[in-house]
């Protein structure tokens, strides 16, 4: 999955929306907006790093078997 593709942007937007709403609706604290935004941004950053890590060597033809 290319991080610059529209498919990834849709997945990132849905992830952000779900994380934000889960934290904003379920939080009784006074600073729930800041906490929800930080959690949602951290979730999208984690998704981006994970997708980069998993798909960074897709075009590499060398296969490393660790058996």
Secondary structure, 3 states (H helix, E strand, C coil): CCCCCHHHHHHHHHHHHHHHHHHHHCCCCCCHHHHHHHHHHHHHHHHHHHHHHHHCCCCCCCCCCCC
